[in-house]
Amino acid sequence: MSVSWNFYNDPALTSLQSAGATVTEDLAPTDRAVYFGSPTPGKTLRTAIGPGSNQITIAPADGGPGSGADASQVKLALTAGGLDTAVGGAAISVGTELSSGAANKITVFVRTEQGSQPVGLADDLFLTTNAVVES
């Protein structure tokens, strides 16, 4: 069963985020914000196991392990300052129940570390949630 929640480039939830993480030319990390939500009115998101009591989590994932950048090069936080202490590859918890609508979006701050990767788009990296259901 599909859900209407997704990752977006903009806080209005109109531009879907594509997979991938940008690796820049310098050795500094690349920070950006991504928005998680559903533009469909009247929807609620919960975990598939223990709905309403277990945490919904967001984590970086690697669609091609060993083929380039690794999920451990991606840090997530709910604040920009939280990226400084975030652990690469670790999931973040965003609540036990989420309501749809742009006003209820979750802002996810994402930091990509270059590591030993070449400059470019590591298109095997993406963000994912644990198993969720929508009502």
Chimera marker file (.cmm) of the C-alpha trace (Angstrom):
<marker_set name="trace">
<marker id="1" x="0.000" y="0.000" z="0.000" r="1" g="1" b="0" radius="0.5"/>
<marker id="2" x="1.437" y="3.357" z="-0.964" r="1" g="1" b="0" radius="0.5"/>
<marker id="3" x="1.417" y="6.449" z="1.194" r="1" g="1" b="0" radius="0.5"/>
<marker id="4" x="1.237" y="10.100" z="0.172" r="1" g="1" b="0" radius="0.5"/>
<marker id="5" x="4.206" y="11.106" z="2.381" r="1" g="1" b="0" radius="0.5"/>
<marker id="6" x="7.434" y="11.886" z="0.585" r="1" g="1" b="0" radius="0.5"/>
<marker id="7" x="10.599" y="14.003" z="0.686" r="1" g="1" b="0" radius="0.5"/>
<marker id="8" x="10.431" y="17.442" z="-0.953" r="1" g="1" b="0" radius="0.5"/>
<marker id="9" x="12.839" y="20.197" z="-1.970" r="1" g="1" b="0" radius="0.5"/>
<marker id="10" x="10.529" y="22.981" z="-0.791" r="1" g="1" b="0" radius="0.5"/>
<marker id="11" x="8.487" y="23.691" z="2.347" r="1" g="1" b="0" radius="0.5"/>
<marker id="12" x="5.263" y="23.964" z="0.308" r="1" g="1" b="0" radius="0.5"/>
<marker id="13" x="5.665" y="20.256" z="-0.586" r="1" g="1" b="0" radius="0.5"/>
<marker id="14" x="5.402" y="20.824" z="-4.346" r="1" g="1" b="0" radius="0.5"/>
<marker id="15" x="8.848" y="19.714" z="-5.648" r="1" g="1" b="0" radius="0.5"/>
<marker id="16" x="9.737" y="16.078" z="-4.986" r="1" g="1" b="0" radius="0.5"/>
<marker id="17" x="13.259" y="15.363" z="-3.795" r="1" g="1" b="0" radius="0.5"/>
<marker id="18" x="15.126" y="13.035" z="-6.134" r="1" g="1" b="0" radius="0.5"/>
<marker id="19" x="17.525" y="10.402" z="-4.850" r="1" g="1" b="0" radius="0.5"/>
<marker id="20" x="21.119" y="11.372" z="-4.486" r="1" g="1" b="0" radius="0.5"/>
<marker id="21" x="23.538" y="13.379" z="-2.431" r="1" g="1" b="0" radius="0.5"/>
<marker id="22" x="25.773" y="16.080" z="-3.827" r="1" g="1" b="0" radius="0.5"/>
<marker id="23" x="29.500" y="15.733" z="-3.204" r="1" g="1" b="0" radius="0.5"/>
<marker id="24" x="31.248" y="19.084" z="-3.632" r="1" g="1" b="0" radius="0.5"/>
<marker id="25" x="34.747" y="19.976" z="-4.800" r="1" g="1" b="0" radius="0.5"/>
<marker id="26" x="36.142" y="21.064" z="-1.465" r="1" g="1" b="0" radius="0.5"/>
<marker id="27" x="36.541" y="18.861" z="1.574" r="1" g="1" b="0" radius="0.5"/>
<marker id="28" x="33.860" y="20.734" z="3.507" r="1" g="1" b="0" radius="0.5"/>
<marker id="29" x="30.495" y="19.093" z="4.132" r="1" g="1" b="0" radius="0.5"/>
<marker id="30" x="27.452" y="20.013" z="2.051" r="1" g="1" b="0" radius="0.5"/>
<marker id="31" x="24.370" y="20.993" z="4.100" r="1" g="1" b="0" radius="0.5"/>
<marker id="32" x="20.796" y="21.317" z="2.891" r="1" g="1" b="0" radius="0.5"/>
<marker id="33" x="17.229" y="21.059" z="4.138" r="1" g="1" b="0" radius="0.5"/>
<marker id="34" x="14.735" y="18.496" z="2.869" r="1" g="1" b="0" radius="0.5"/>
<marker id="35" x="11.062" y="18.473" z="3.841" r="1" g="1" b="0" radius="0.5"/>
<marker id="36" x="9.086" y="15.348" z="4.757" r="1" g="1" b="0" radius="0.5"/>
<marker id="37" x="5.333" y="15.504" z="4.532" r="1" g="1" b="0" radius="0.5"/>
<marker id="38" x="2.162" y="14.937" z="2.553" r="1" g="1" b="0" radius="0.5"/>
<marker id="39" x="0.298" y="17.610" z="0.606" r="1" g="1" b="0" radius="0.5"/>
<marker id="40" x="-2.851" y="15.423" z="0.702" r="1" g="1" b="0" radius="0.5"/>
<marker id="41" x="-5.337" y="16.849" z="3.238" r="1" g="1" b="0" radius="0.5"/>
<marker id="42" x="-6.699" y="14.837" z="6.152" r="1" g="1" b="0" radius="0.5"/>
<marker id="43" x="-4.052" y="12.096" z="6.281" r="1" g="1" b="0" radius="0.5"/>
<marker id="44" x="-2.221" y="10.680" z="9.312" r="1" g="1" b="0" radius="0.5"/>
<marker id="45" x="1.035" y="8.722" z="9.252" r="1" g="1" b="0" radius="0.5"/>
<marker id="46" x="1.982" y="6.120" z="11.882" r="1" g="1" b="0" radius="0.5"/>
<marker id="47" x="4.400" y="3.204" z="12.093" r="1" g="1" b="0" radius="0.5"/>
<marker id="48" x="3.152" y="-0.099" z="10.692" r="1" g="1" b="0" radius="0.5"/>
<marker id="49" x="4.191" y="-1.899" z="13.891" r="1" g="1" b="0" radius="0.5"/>
<marker id="50" x="2.855" y="-0.353" z="17.093" r="1" g="1" b="0" radius="0.5"/>
<marker id="51" x="1.006" y="2.498" z="15.320" r="1" g="1" b="0" radius="0.5"/>
<marker id="52" x="0.727" y="5.576" z="17.512" r="1" g="1" b="0" radius="0.5"/>
<marker id="53" x="3.280" y="4.311" z="20.040" r="1" g="1" b="0" radius="0.5"/>
<marker id="54" x="6.456" y="3.563" z="18.056" r="1" g="1" b="0" radius="0.5"/>
<marker id="55" x="8.562" y="6.353" z="16.565" r="1" g="1" b="0" radius="0.5"/>
<marker id="56" x="8.539" y="7.129" z="12.853" r="1" g="1" b="0" radius="0.5"/>
<marker id="57" x="12.175" y="7.294" z="11.795" r="1" g="1" b="0" radius="0.5"/>
<marker id="58" x="14.006" y="8.759" z="8.804" r="1" g="1" b="0" radius="0.5"/>
<marker id="59" x="17.384" y="7.368" z="7.780" r="1" g="1" b="0" radius="0.5"/>
<marker id="60" x="19.882" y="7.651" z="4.947" r="1" g="1" b="0" radius="0.5"/>
<marker id="61" x="20.057" y="4.538" z="2.777" r="1" g="1" b="0" radius="0.5"/>
<marker id="62" x="22.447" y="3.253" z="0.139" r="1" g="1" b="0" radius="0.5"/>
<marker id="63" x="20.807" y="1.680" z="-2.912" r="1" g="1" b="0" radius="0.5"/>
<marker id="64" x="24.133" y="0.310" z="-4.177" r="1" g="1" b="0" radius="0.5"/>
<marker id="65" x="26.381" y="-0.660" z="-1.276" r="1" g="1" b="0" radius="0.5"/>
<marker id="66" x="30.027" y="-0.655" z="-2.288" r="1" g="1" b="0" radius="0.5"/>
<marker id="67" x="29.354" y="1.267" z="-5.504" r="1" g="1" b="0" radius="0.5"/>
<marker id="68" x="30.267" y="4.773" z="-4.392" r="1" g="1" b="0" radius="0.5"/>
<marker id="69" x="29.208" y="7.008" z="-1.532" r="1" g="1" b="0" radius="0.5"/>
<marker id="70" x="28.014" y="5.276" z="1.612" r="1" g="1" b="0" radius="0.5"/>
<marker id="71" x="25.022" y="6.085" z="3.853" r="1" g="1" b="0" radius="0.5"/>
<marker id="72" x="27.491" y="6.682" z="6.694" r="1" g="1" b="0" radius="0.5"/>
<marker id="73" x="28.573" y="9.852" z="4.834" r="1" g="1" b="0" radius="0.5"/>
<marker id="74" x="25.104" y="11.341" z="5.413" r="1" g="1" b="0" radius="0.5"/>
<marker id="75" x="24.116" y="12.950" z="8.724" r="1" g="1" b="0" radius="0.5"/>
<marker id="76" x="20.529" y="13.896" z="9.616" r="1" g="1" b="0" radius="0.5"/>
<marker id="77" x="19.157" y="16.254" z="12.261" r="1" g="1" b="0" radius="0.5"/>
<marker id="78" x="15.993" y="18.175" z="13.100" r="1" g="1" b="0" radius="0.5"/>
<marker id="79" x="17.983" y="21.408" z="13.511" r="1" g="1" b="0" radius="0.5"/>
<marker id="80" x="20.894" y="22.848" z="11.546" r="1" g="1" b="0" radius="0.5"/>
<marker id="81" x="22.986" y="22.918" z="14.728" r="1" g="1" b="0" radius="0.5"/>
<marker id="82" x="22.207" y="19.262" z="15.363" r="1" g="1" b="0" radius="0.5"/>
<marker id="83" x="24.246" y="18.279" z="12.313" r="1" g="1" b="0" radius="0.5"/>
<marker id="84" x="27.446" y="19.015" z="14.246" r="1" g="1" b="0" radius="0.5"/>
<marker id="85" x="26.789" y="16.145" z="16.659" r="1" g="1" b="0" radius="0.5"/>
<marker id="86" x="24.784" y="13.843" z="14.370" r="1" g="1" b="0" radius="0.5"/>
<marker id="87" x="26.159" y="10.386" z="13.620" r="1" g="1" b="0" radius="0.5"/>
<marker id="88" x="26.667" y="9.481" z="9.968" r="1" g="1" b="0" radius="0.5"/>
<marker id="89" x="24.184" y="6.888" z="8.739" r="1" g="1" b="0" radius="0.5"/>
<marker id="90" x="22.000" y="7.109" z="11.866" r="1" g="1" b="0" radius="0.5"/>
<marker id="91" x="18.221" y="7.472" z="11.776" r="1" g="1" b="0" radius="0.5"/>
<marker id="92" x="16.346" y="10.334" z="13.428" r="1" g="1" b="0" radius="0.5"/>
<marker id="93" x="12.958" y="10.041" z="15.151" r="1" g="1" b="0" radius="0.5"/>
<marker id="94" x="10.219" y="12.422" z="14.014" r="1" g="1" b="0" radius="0.5"/>
<marker id="95" x="7.268" y="11.446" z="16.216" r="1" g="1" b="0" radius="0.5"/>
<marker id="96" x="4.704" y="8.692" z="16.684" r="1" g="1" b="0" radius="0.5"/>
<marker id="97" x="2.030" y="10.295" z="14.509" r="1" g="1" b="0" radius="0.5"/>
<marker id="98" x="2.263" y="12.906" z="11.739" r="1" g="1" b="0" radius="0.5"/>
<marker id="99" x="-0.528" y="14.943" z="10.164" r="1" g="1" b="0" radius="0.5"/>
<marker id="100" x="-0.566" y="15.882" z="6.495" r="1" g="1" b="0" radius="0.5"/>
<marker id="101" x="-0.393" y="19.377" z="5.041" r="1" g="1" b="0" radius="0.5"/>
<marker id="102" x="2.512" y="21.721" z="4.373" r="1" g="1" b="0" radius="0.5"/>
<marker id="103" x="2.019" y="23.396" z="7.765" r="1" g="1" b="0" radius="0.5"/>
<marker id="104" x="2.826" y="20.043" z="9.443" r="1" g="1" b="0" radius="0.5"/>
<marker id="105" x="5.924" y="19.153" z="7.391" r="1" g="1" b="0" radius="0.5"/>
<marker id="106" x="9.073" y="17.924" z="9.083" r="1" g="1" b="0" radius="0.5"/>
<marker id="107" x="12.246" y="19.812" z="8.167" r="1" g="1" b="0" radius="0.5"/>
<marker id="108" x="15.178" y="17.409" z="7.931" r="1" g="1" b="0" radius="0.5"/>
<marker id="109" x="18.640" y="18.921" z="7.853" r="1" g="1" b="0" radius="0.5"/>
<marker id="110" x="21.039" y="16.809" z="5.788" r="1" g="1" b="0" radius="0.5"/>
<marker id="111" x="24.846" y="16.956" z="5.766" r="1" g="1" b="0" radius="0.5"/>
<marker id="112" x="26.843" y="15.025" z="3.175" r="1" g="1" b="0" radius="0.5"/>
<marker id="113" x="30.491" y="14.384" z="3.961" r="1" g="1" b="0" radius="0.5"/>
<marker id="114" x="32.827" y="13.976" z="1.000" r="1" g="1" b="0" radius="0.5"/>
<marker id="115" x="35.049" y="11.257" z="2.376" r="1" g="1" b="0" radius="0.5"/>
<marker id="116" x="37.073" y="9.786" z="-0.484" r="1" g="1" b="0" radius="0.5"/>
<marker id="117" x="34.355" y="10.236" z="-3.109" r="1" g="1" b="0" radius="0.5"/>
<marker id="118" x="34.785" y="12.170" z="-6.344" r="1" g="1" b="0" radius="0.5"/>
<marker id="119" x="32.842" y="15.358" z="-7.000" r="1" g="1" b="0" radius="0.5"/>
<marker id="120" x="29.354" y="14.747" z="-8.372" r="1" g="1" b="0" radius="0.5"/>
<marker id="121" x="25.970" y="13.286" z="-7.534" r="1" g="1" b="0" radius="0.5"/>
<marker id="122" x="25.965" y="10.045" z="-5.557" r="1" g="1" b="0" radius="0.5"/>
<marker id="123" x="22.612" y="8.912" z="-6.924" r="1" g="1" b="0" radius="0.5"/>
<marker id="124" x="22.561" y="5.643" z="-4.976" r="1" g="1" b="0" radius="0.5"/>
<marker id="125" x="21.925" y="7.522" z="-1.703" r="1" g="1" b="0" radius="0.5"/>
<marker id="126" x="18.400" y="8.381" z="-0.582" r="1" g="1" b="0" radius="0.5"/>
<marker id="127" x="16.284" y="8.998" z="2.514" r="1" g="1" b="0" radius="0.5"/>
<marker id="128" x="13.795" y="6.441" z="3.754" r="1" g="1" b="0" radius="0.5"/>
<marker id="129" x="11.435" y="5.797" z="6.672" r="1" g="1" b="0" radius="0.5"/>
<marker id="130" x="10.752" y="2.725" z="8.730" r="1" g="1" b="0" radius="0.5"/>
<marker id="131" x="7.574" y="0.807" z="7.781" r="1" g="1" b="0" radius="0.5"/>
<marker id="132" x="4.624" y="3.205" z="7.984" r="1" g="1" b="0" radius="0.5"/>
<marker id="133" x="0.870" y="3.232" z="7.306" r="1" g="1" b="0" radius="0.5"/>
<marker id="134" x="-1.394" y="6.102" z="6.343" r="1" g="1" b="0" radius="0.5"/>
<marker id="135" x="-4.997" y="6.622" z="7.356" r="1" g="1" b="0" radius="0.5"/>
<link id1="1" id2="2" r="1" g="1" b="0" radius="0.2"/>
<link id1="2" id2="3" r="1" g="1" b="0" radius="0.2"/>
<link id1="3" id2="4" r="1" g="1" b="0" radius="0.2"/>
<link id1="4" id2="5" r="1" g="1" b="0" radius="0.2"/>
<link id1="5" id2="6" r="1" g="1" b="0" radius="0.2"/>
<link id1="6" id2="7" r="1" g="1" b="0" radius="0.2"/>
<link id1="7" id2="8" r="1" g="1" b="0" radius="0.2"/>
<link id1="8" id2="9" r="1" g="1" b="0" radius="0.2"/>
<link id1="9" id2="10" r="1" g="1" b="0" radius="0.2"/>
<link id1="10" id2="11" r="1" g="1" b="0" radius="0.2"/>
<link id1="11" id2="12" r="1" g="1" b="0" radius="0.2"/>
<link id1="12" id2="13" r="1" g="1" b="0" radius="0.2"/>
<link id1="13" id2="14" r="1" g="1" b="0" radius="0.2"/>
<link id1="14" id2="15" r="1" g="1" b="0" radius="0.2"/>
<link id1="15" id2="16" r="1" g="1" b="0" radius="0.2"/>
<link id1="16" id2="17" r="1" g="1" b="0" radius="0.2"/>
<link id1="17" id2="18" r="1" g="1" b="0" radius="0.2"/>
<link id1="18" id2="19" r="1" g="1" b="0" radius="0.2"/>
<link id1="19" id2="20" r="1" g="1" b="0" radius="0.2"/>
<link id1="20" id2="21" r="1" g="1" b="0" radius="0.2"/>
<link id1="21" id2="22" r="1" g="1" b="0" radius="0.2"/>
<link id1="22" id2="23" r="1" g="1" b="0" radius="0.2"/>
<link id1="23" id2="24" r="1" g="1" b="0" radius="0.2"/>
<link id1="24" id2="25" r="1" g="1" b="0" radius="0.2"/>
<link id1="25" id2="26" r="1" g="1" b="0" radius="0.2"/>
<link id1="26" id2="27" r="1" g="1" b="0" radius="0.2"/>
<link id1="27" id2="28" r="1" g="1" b="0" radius="0.2"/>
<link id1="28" id2="29" r="1" g="1" b="0" radius="0.2"/>
<link id1="29" id2="30" r="1" g="1" b="0" radius="0.2"/>
<link id1="30" id2="31" r="1" g="1" b="0" radius="0.2"/>
<link id1="31" id2="32" r="1" g="1" b="0" radius="0.2"/>
<link id1="32" id2="33" r="1" g="1" b="0" radius="0.2"/>
<link id1="33" id2="34" r="1" g="1" b="0" radius="0.2"/>
<link id1="34" id2="35" r="1" g="1" b="0" radius="0.2"/>
<link id1="35" id2="36" r="1" g="1" b="0" radius="0.2"/>
<link id1="36" id2="37" r="1" g="1" b="0" radius="0.2"/>
<link id1="37" id2="38" r="1" g="1" b="0" radius="0.2"/>
<link id1="38" id2="39" r="1" g="1" b="0" radius="0.2"/>
<link id1="39" id2="40" r="1" g="1" b="0" radius="0.2"/>
<link id1="40" id2="41" r="1" g="1" b="0" radius="0.2"/>
<link id1="41" id2="42" r="1" g="1" b="0" radius="0.2"/>
<link id1="42" id2="43" r="1" g="1" b="0" radius="0.2"/>
<link id1="43" id2="44" r="1" g="1" b="0" radius="0.2"/>
<link id1="44" id2="45" r="1" g="1" b="0" radius="0.2"/>
<link id1="45" id2="46" r="1" g="1" b="0" radius="0.2"/>
<link id1="46" id2="47" r="1" g="1" b="0" radius="0.2"/>
<link id1="47" id2="48" r="1" g="1" b="0" radius="0.2"/>
<link id1="48" id2="49" r="1" g="1" b="0" radius="0.2"/>
<link id1="49" id2="50" r="1" g="1" b="0" radius="0.2"/>
<link id1="50" id2="51" r="1" g="1" b="0" radius="0.2"/>
<link id1="51" id2="52" r="1" g="1" b="0" radius="0.2"/>
<link id1="52" id2="53" r="1" g="1" b="0" radius="0.2"/>
<link id1="53" id2="54" r="1" g="1" b="0" radius="0.2"/>
<link id1="54" id2="55" r="1" g="1" b="0" radius="0.2"/>
<link id1="55" id2="56" r="1" g="1" b="0" radius="0.2"/>
<link id1="56" id2="57" r="1" g="1" b="0" radius="0.2"/>
<link id1="57" id2="58" r="1" g="1" b="0" radius="0.2"/>
<link id1="58" id2="59" r="1" g="1" b="0" radius="0.2"/>
<link id1="59" id2="60" r="1" g="1" b="0" radius="0.2"/>
<link id1="60" id2="61" r="1" g="1" b="0" radius="0.2"/>
<link id1="61" id2="62" r="1" g="1" b="0" radius="0.2"/>
<link id1="62" id2="63" r="1" g="1" b="0" radius="0.2"/>
<link id1="63" id2="64" r="1" g="1" b="0" radius="0.2"/>
<link id1="64" id2="65" r="1" g="1" b="0" radius="0.2"/>
<link id1="65" id2="66" r="1" g="1" b="0" radius="0.2"/>
<link id1="66" id2="67" r="1" g="1" b="0" radius="0.2"/>
<link id1="67" id2="68" r="1" g="1" b="0" radius="0.2"/>
<link id1="68" id2="69" r="1" g="1" b="0" radius="0.2"/>
<link id1="69" id2="70" r="1" g="1" b="0" radius="0.2"/>
<link id1="70" id2="71" r="1" g="1" b="0" radius="0.2"/>
<link id1="71" id2="72" r="1" g="1" b="0" radius="0.2"/>
<link id1="72" id2="73" r="1" g="1" b="0" radius="0.2"/>
<link id1="73" id2="74" r="1" g="1" b="0" radius="0.2"/>
<link id1="74" id2="75" r="1" g="1" b="0" radius="0.2"/>
<link id1="75" id2="76" r="1" g="1" b="0" radius="0.2"/>
<link id1="76" id2="77" r="1" g="1" b="0" radius="0.2"/>
<link id1="77" id2="78" r="1" g="1" b="0" radius="0.2"/>
<link id1="78" id2="79" r="1" g="1" b="0" radius="0.2"/>
<link id1="79" id2="80" r="1" g="1" b="0" radius="0.2"/>
<link id1="80" id2="81" r="1" g="1" b="0" radius="0.2"/>
<link id1="81" id2="82" r="1" g="1" b="0" radius="0.2"/>
<link id1="82" id2="83" r="1" g="1" b="0" radius="0.2"/>
<link id1="83" id2="84" r="1" g="1" b="0" radius="0.2"/>
<link id1="84" id2="85" r="1" g="1" b="0" radius="0.2"/>
<link id1="85" id2="86" r="1" g="1" b="0" radius="0.2"/>
<link id1="86" id2="87" r="1" g="1" b="0" radius="0.2"/>
<link id1="87" id2="88" r="1" g="1" b="0" radius="0.2"/>
<link id1="88" id2="89" r="1" g="1" b="0" radius="0.2"/>
<link id1="89" id2="90" r="1" g="1" b="0" radius="0.2"/>
<link id1="90" id2="91" r="1" g="1" b="0" radius="0.2"/>
<link id1="91" id2="92" r="1" g="1" b="0" radius="0.2"/>
<link id1="92" id2="93" r="1" g="1" b="0" radius="0.2"/>
<link id1="93" id2="94" r="1" g="1" b="0" radius="0.2"/>
<link id1="94" id2="95" r="1" g="1" b="0" radius="0.2"/>
<link id1="95" id2="96" r="1" g="1" b="0" radius="0.2"/>
<link id1="96" id2="97" r="1" g="1" b="0" radius="0.2"/>
<link id1="97" id2="98" r="1" g="1" b="0" radius="0.2"/>
<link id1="98" id2="99" r="1" g="1" b="0" radius="0.2"/>
<link id1="99" id2="100" r="1" g="1" b="0" radius="0.2"/>
<link id1="100" id2="101" r="1" g="1" b="0" radius="0.2"/>
<link id1="101" id2="102" r="1" g="1" b="0" radius="0.2"/>
<link id1="102" id2="103" r="1" g="1" b="0" radius="0.2"/>
<link id1="103" id2="104" r="1" g="1" b="0" radius="0.2"/>
<link id1="104" id2="105" r="1" g="1" b="0" radius="0.2"/>
<link id1="105" id2="106" r="1" g="1" b="0" radius="0.2"/>
<link id1="106" id2="107" r="1" g="1" b="0" radius="0.2"/>
<link id1="107" id2="108" r="1" g="1" b="0" radius="0.2"/>
<link id1="108" id2="109" r="1" g="1" b="0" radius="0.2"/>
<link id1="109" id2="110" r="1" g="1" b="0" radius="0.2"/>
<link id1="110" id2="111" r="1" g="1" b="0" radius="0.2"/>
<link id1="111" id2="112" r="1" g="1" b="0" radius="0.2"/>
<link id1="112" id2="113" r="1" g="1" b="0" radius="0.2"/>
<link id1="113" id2="114" r="1" g="1" b="0" radius="0.2"/>
<link id1="114" id2="115" r="1" g="1" b="0" radius="0.2"/>
<link id1="115" id2="116" r="1" g="1" b="0" radius="0.2"/>
<link id1="116" id2="117" r="1" g="1" b="0" radius="0.2"/>
<link id1="117" id2="118" r="1" g="1" b="0" radius="0.2"/>
<link id1="118" id2="119" r="1" g="1" b="0" radius="0.2"/>
<link id1="119" id2="120" r="1" g="1" b="0" radius="0.2"/>
<link id1="120" id2="121" r="1" g="1" b="0" radius="0.2"/>
<link id1="121" id2="122" r="1" g="1" b="0" radius="0.2"/>
<link id1="122" id2="123" r="1" g="1" b="0" radius="0.2"/>
<link id1="123" id2="124" r="1" g="1" b="0" radius="0.2"/>
<link id1="124" id2="125" r="1" g="1" b="0" radius="0.2"/>
<link id1="125" id2="126" r="1" g="1" b="0" radius="0.2"/>
<link id1="126" id2="127" r="1" g="1" b="0" radius="0.2"/>
<link id1="127" id2="128" r="1" g="1" b="0" radius="0.2"/>
<link id1="128" id2="129" r="1" g="1" b="0" radius="0.2"/>
<link id1="129" id2="130" r="1" g="1" b="0" radius="0.2"/>
<link id1="130" id2="131" r="1" g="1" b="0" radius="0.2"/>
<link id1="131" id2="132" r="1" g="1" b="0" radius="0.2"/>
<link id1="132" id2="133" r="1" g="1" b="0" radius="0.2"/>
<link id1="133" id2="134" r="1" g="1" b="0" radius="0.2"/>
<link id1="134" id2="135" r="1" g="1" b="0" radius="0.2"/>
</marker_set>
